[in-house]
Amino acid sequence: MKLVTSNMGCAWANSPFRRTHDTAWDRLLALAADIVLVQEAHPPRDVLAAGYLNVVDRTPNWGTAILIRADRACRPVTVEPHSVLERFGMYITAAWVEVCGAETLVASVHATIGGAAHWVHDIELEPSDFSSLKPEGNVWKQELAVLELSRLAGDAPLIVGGDWNSSRLLSQRSSDPGWHDRWCERLAARDWVETFDRLHENTDPRPPEPRTWFRTGNGFYQLDHIFMSRVLVDDVTDCTALTSFAEEGLSDHAPLVVKLPERHLARMPGDRVGAASAV
């Protein structure tokens, strides 16, 4: 099974990547991924002809979207009025998708860096939820996205990818070094595991994070990540950044490609998803 996340760089009206957007889509669809998560994108008109179902395009202009192979069962997540997802608008798209025989929450996220959004204290969160937010490195929106998607998933497995604007190397160079690592540790406590980290957990020496951010003058940062529940991520066999995508001027981000074998997750009585079992 192949998953791809890609920020396609079309958020602003004068983006140079709008001129090459069709070419970028051709390249992205040619990867023949089972699930494609995009941000700052205009889904192409011929996506159905390419064998995908465009689950949700959050705006008529640009935003996040999830493309799923037409032979894979899926249904979009209902966006309730005044919910956290509604407040995020075009920045989060979520759907229930069949993965390894289990209904899995899949989401495409574009989490920008910055202080708490003006609507944070207007949303309906339990006091314990607010106390669990630890917005180090100005990752308020990242924390809220994780909180809400965790609530929606419940005990179901999840796959969440996108442009998180968070990087181990970036946090090492900040005034508060290490906040990215601490953020990933908090996510792991919620059963969100970063795929590259898991793949190289026991590699010595640990390879540098794959560069996915290519704007001139910036560092070799991996701002794009795919997180999975541990019941899925332990099987990941590859996590690679397609740097040629950015080097050829199709976006200022490189798509991140993750591969894992598809197998069945056994359903246990009383549970939505139980332990993993081989096919």
Buried (B, 14 or more C-beta within 10 A) or exposed (E): BBBBBBBBBBBEEEBEBBEBBEEBBBBBBEBEBBBBBBBBBBBBEEBEEBEBBBBBBBEEEBBBBBBBBEEBEBEBBEBEEEBBBEBBEBBBBBBBBBBBBBBBBBBBBBBBBEEBBEEBEEBEBEEEBEEBBEBBBBBBBBBBBBBBBBEBBEEBBBBBBBBBBBBBBBBEEBEEEBBBEBBBEBBBEBBBBBBBBBBBEEEEEEEEBBBBBBEEEEEBBBBBBBBBBBBBBBBBEEBBBBBEBBEEBBBBBBBBBBBBEEBEBBBEEEEBBBEBEEE
